[in-house]
Amino acid sequence: MTTEKRWIIQPETPPTPFQLAMMLLSLLSVVVVLVLTFGGLDGETRRLLFFIDTSICLIFMAHFFYGLFKAEHKLSYFKHHWIDFIASIPAVEALRMARLFQILRVVRLIRMTRSLIVPMLKQRRQATLASLLVALVTILTFASVLVLIVESGVEGANIETAEDAIWWALVTISTVGYGDYYPITTAGHIIGGFVIVCGVSFFGVISGYMASVFVAPDEAEKLETHSEEIRSELHMSLDRMEANQQQLLQEIESLKQAIKDTKK
């Protein structure tokens, strides 16, 4: 008899969009850890990747404690998600590799793609936020790392530290554009243009999401009112059918009695 390892295989119920987002961030985090371990990067790039991985760890930690807070049986939740907690501890590379077990769940998800589509469609708001979170972290990671690599050491460049690269990526994706840090190389300009386009797209999605948050309650009220009207009409129709049925039964009884009287 085999023992089921619940922290490795996918549970029977399909994951929520945020659970899937955490798994994808785990994949990104493992890539960052592998680059830190075997990449042979300079000091500032290593510091930047360390900051990024620590930020991802904080997201994991927040998601774990949120799930623990919402869980009805907290001991059971911790028992089934302890590996997520271990993988969320920052600054310990040996524990970060525990995220590999989370990635095994993604392999299982590939085999149940059809069962994932329906929950995603039913939870569009959560799926939107989860997608934005994964996309934001991914773009900030690659943009800051790449711009630091292409700008560092270039004469006249002002993006030379990990903090400079992160600040530039945040300001650029938000389309604020303070201008205190900016790329001077052609490759840096291309990276910046890509980040700006992504930032504009993010704000468009967020605007649509906020609009749906305020409009959806009105639509829900209209739908509820329409449903009440349909239920009321259905009850009235059933009452009329029942009355007609009773009248029909009475007429049948009268005909039966008339036939009996005729035979006599």
C-alpha positions as CSV (number, residue, x, y, z in Angstrom):
1,M,0.0,0.0,0.0
2,T,1.5,3.3,-1.1
3,T,1.5,6.4,1.0
4,E,0.2,9.5,-0.7
5,K,2.5,12.5,-0.4
6,R,0.0,15.4,-0.4
7,W,2.7,18.0,-0.6
8,I,4.0,16.6,-3.9
9,I,1.0,15.5,-6.0
10,Q,-1.9,17.7,-6.9
11,P,-5.0,17.4,-4.8
12,E,-8.2,16.1,-6.2
13,T,-9.8,19.5,-6.4
14,P,-8.4,21.8,-9.1
15,P,-6.2,24.7,-7.8
16,T,-7.4,28.2,-7.6
17,P,-5.8,30.9,-9.8
18,F,-3.7,32.2,-6.9
19,Q,-2.4,28.7,-6.1
20,L,-1.4,28.2,-9.7
21,A,0.3,31.7,-9.6
22,M,2.3,30.6,-6.6
23,M,3.4,27.5,-8.4
24,L,4.6,29.6,-11.4
25,L,6.4,32.0,-9.1
26,S,8.1,28.9,-7.6
27,L,9.4,28.0,-11.0
28,L,10.7,31.5,-11.5
29,S,12.3,31.5,-8.1
30,V,14.0,28.2,-8.7
31,V,15.5,29.6,-12.0
32,V,16.7,32.6,-10.0
33,V,18.3,30.3,-7.4
34,L,20.0,28.2,-10.1
35,V,21.4,31.3,-11.7
36,L,22.7,32.5,-8.4
37,T,24.4,29.2,-7.8
38,F,25.9,28.4,-11.2
39,G,25.7,31.7,-13.1
40,G,29.1,33.2,-12.2
41,L,27.6,36.7,-12.1
42,D,29.2,39.9,-10.8
43,G,28.5,41.2,-7.3
44,E,25.7,43.7,-8.2
45,T,23.8,41.2,-10.3
46,R,24.0,38.7,-7.6
47,R,22.7,41.2,-5.1
48,L,19.8,42.1,-7.5
49,L,18.8,38.5,-7.9
50,F,19.0,38.0,-4.1
51,F,16.6,41.0,-3.6
52,I,14.2,39.6,-6.2
53,D,14.2,36.1,-4.6
54,T,13.7,37.6,-1.2
55,S,10.7,39.5,-2.5
56,I,9.2,36.3,-4.0
57,C,9.8,34.6,-0.6
58,L,7.8,37.3,1.1
59,I,4.9,36.8,-1.4
60,F,5.0,33.0,-0.7
61,M,5.0,33.7,3.1
62,A,2.1,36.1,2.8
63,H,0.1,33.6,0.7
64,F,0.9,30.8,3.2
65,F,-0.3,32.8,6.3
66,Y,-3.3,34.0,4.5
67,G,-4.3,30.4,3.7
68,L,-3.6,29.4,7.3
69,F,-5.8,32.3,8.6
70,K,-8.7,31.3,6.2
71,A,-8.4,27.6,6.9
72,E,-11.0,26.1,9.2
73,H,-8.6,23.3,10.4
74,K,-5.3,25.1,10.8
75,L,-3.4,22.0,11.9
76,S,-4.5,20.0,8.9
77,Y,-3.6,23.0,6.6
78,F,-0.1,23.2,8.1
79,K,0.3,19.4,7.8
80,H,-0.5,19.5,4.0
81,H,1.3,22.8,3.2
82,W,4.4,22.7,5.4
83,I,6.7,22.3,2.4
84,D,5.3,25.7,1.2
85,F,6.3,27.3,4.4
86,I,9.8,25.8,4.3
87,A,10.2,27.1,0.7
88,S,9.1,30.6,1.8
89,I,12.0,31.1,4.2
90,P,14.4,33.6,2.6
91,A,18.2,33.7,2.7
92,V,18.5,29.9,3.0
93,E,19.4,28.4,-0.3
94,A,19.1,24.8,0.8
95,L,15.5,25.4,1.8
96,R,14.7,27.4,-1.4
97,M,15.3,24.2,-3.4
98,A,12.2,22.8,-1.6
99,R,10.3,24.7,-4.2
100,L,11.1,22.0,-6.7
101,F,8.4,20.0,-5.0
102,Q,5.9,22.7,-5.8
103,I,6.9,22.5,-9.4
104,L,6.0,18.8,-9.5
105,R,2.5,20.0,-9.1
106,V,2.7,22.0,-12.3
107,V,3.7,18.8,-14.1
108,R,0.5,17.2,-12.7
109,L,-1.5,20.3,-13.9
110,I,-0.4,19.8,-17.5
111,R,-2.3,16.5,-17.5
112,M,-5.5,18.1,-16.2
113,T,-5.6,21.2,-18.5
114,R,-9.3,20.7,-19.3
115,S,-10.2,20.7,-15.6
116,L,-8.2,23.9,-15.1
117,I,-10.0,26.0,-17.8
118,V,-13.5,25.8,-16.2
119,P,-12.3,27.0,-12.7
120,M,-10.4,29.8,-14.4
121,L,-13.5,30.9,-16.3
122,K,-15.6,30.8,-13.1
123,Q,-13.0,32.8,-11.1
124,R,-12.2,35.5,-13.6
125,R,-11.4,38.2,-11.1
126,Q,-9.1,36.1,-9.1
127,A,-7.5,34.8,-12.3
128,T,-6.9,38.4,-13.5
129,L,-5.2,39.4,-10.3
130,A,-3.1,36.2,-10.2
131,S,-2.0,36.7,-13.8
132,L,-1.1,40.4,-13.1
133,L,1.0,39.3,-10.1
134,V,2.9,36.7,-12.0
135,A,3.5,38.9,-15.0
136,L,4.5,41.9,-12.8
137,V,7.1,39.9,-10.8
138,T,8.4,38.2,-14.0
139,I,8.8,41.4,-16.0
140,L,10.4,43.3,-13.1
141,T,12.8,40.4,-12.6
142,F,14.0,40.1,-16.2
143,A,13.9,43.8,-16.9
144,S,16.0,44.8,-13.9
145,V,18.5,42.0,-14.4
146,L,18.9,42.6,-18.1
147,V,19.2,46.4,-17.8
148,L,21.8,46.0,-15.1
149,I,23.8,43.6,-17.3
150,V,23.7,45.8,-20.4
151,E,24.3,49.1,-18.6
152,S,26.8,48.2,-15.9
153,G,30.3,49.2,-16.8
154,V,29.3,51.4,-19.8
155,E,30.8,54.9,-19.8
156,G,28.2,57.5,-18.8
157,A,25.7,54.9,-17.5
158,N,23.8,55.7,-14.3
159,I,22.3,52.3,-13.6
160,E,25.2,50.6,-11.9
161,T,23.8,49.0,-8.7
162,A,21.0,46.5,-7.8
163,E,19.0,49.3,-6.2
164,D,19.2,51.5,-9.3
165,A,18.0,48.7,-11.5
166,I,15.0,47.8,-9.3
167,W,14.0,51.4,-9.0
168,W,14.3,52.0,-12.7
169,A,12.2,48.9,-13.5
170,L,9.5,50.0,-11.0
171,V,9.3,53.6,-12.2
172,T,9.3,52.5,-15.9
173,I,6.6,49.8,-15.6
174,S,4.4,52.4,-13.7
175,T,5.0,54.8,-16.6
176,V,5.9,57.5,-14.1
177,G,9.3,58.2,-15.7
178,Y,11.1,60.4,-13.1
179,G,14.2,60.4,-15.3
180,D,16.6,60.0,-12.4
181,Y,17.8,56.7,-13.8
182,Y,17.6,55.8,-17.5
183,P,19.4,53.5,-20.0
184,I,21.9,54.9,-22.5
185,T,22.6,51.8,-24.6
186,T,20.5,50.6,-27.5
187,A,19.8,47.3,-25.7
188,G,18.7,49.3,-22.7
189,H,16.4,51.4,-24.7
190,I,14.8,48.2,-26.2
191,I,14.3,46.8,-22.7
192,G,12.8,50.1,-21.5
193,G,10.4,50.2,-24.4
194,F,9.2,46.7,-23.7
195,V,8.7,47.5,-20.0
196,I,6.7,50.7,-20.9
197,V,4.4,48.7,-23.2
198,C,3.8,46.1,-20.5
199,G,3.1,48.9,-17.9
200,V,0.5,50.5,-20.2
201,S,-1.1,47.1,-20.7
202,F,-1.2,46.5,-16.9
203,F,-2.9,49.7,-16.2
204,G,-5.5,48.9,-18.9
205,V,-6.2,45.5,-17.3
206,I,-6.4,47.1,-13.8
207,S,-8.8,49.8,-15.0
208,G,-11.0,47.1,-16.5
209,Y,-10.9,45.1,-13.4
210,M,-11.8,48.1,-11.2
211,A,-14.7,48.9,-13.5
212,S,-16.0,45.3,-13.2
213,V,-15.8,45.5,-9.4
214,F,-18.1,48.6,-9.3
215,V,-20.4,47.5,-12.2
216,A,-20.8,43.8,-11.2
217,P,-22.9,44.5,-8.1
218,D,-25.4,46.4,-10.2
219,E,-25.5,43.6,-12.7
220,A,-25.9,41.0,-9.9
221,E,-28.8,43.0,-8.4
222,K,-30.5,43.1,-11.9
223,L,-29.9,39.4,-12.3
224,E,-31.4,38.7,-8.9
225,T,-34.4,40.8,-9.6
226,H,-34.9,39.1,-13.0
227,S,-34.6,35.7,-11.3
228,E,-37.2,36.7,-8.7
229,E,-39.6,37.7,-11.5
230,I,-39.0,34.4,-13.3
231,R,-39.6,32.5,-10.1
232,S,-42.8,34.4,-9.4
233,E,-44.2,33.8,-12.9
234,L,-43.2,30.1,-12.6
235,H,-45.1,29.8,-9.3
236,M,-48.1,31.5,-10.8
237,S,-48.1,29.2,-13.7
238,L,-47.8,26.1,-11.5
239,D,-50.7,27.4,-9.4
240,R,-52.8,27.8,-12.5
241,M,-51.9,24.4,-13.7
242,E,-52.8,22.9,-10.4
243,A,-56.2,24.7,-10.4
244,N,-56.9,23.5,-14.0
245,Q,-55.9,20.0,-12.9
246,Q,-58.3,20.1,-10.0
247,Q,-61.1,21.4,-12.3
248,L,-60.3,18.6,-14.8
249,L,-60.5,16.0,-12.2
250,Q,-63.8,17.3,-10.9
251,E,-65.2,17.2,-14.5
252,I,-64.0,13.6,-14.9
253,E,-65.7,12.6,-11.7
254,S,-68.9,14.3,-12.8
255,L,-68.7,12.4,-16.2
256,K,-68.2,9.1,-14.3
257,Q,-71.2,9.8,-12.1
258,A,-73.3,10.7,-15.1
259,I,-72.4,7.5,-16.9
260,K,-73.2,5.4,-13.8
261,D,-76.6,7.2,-13.5
262,T,-77.3,6.5,-17.2
263,K,-76.6,2.8,-16.8
264,K,-79.0,2.6,-13.9
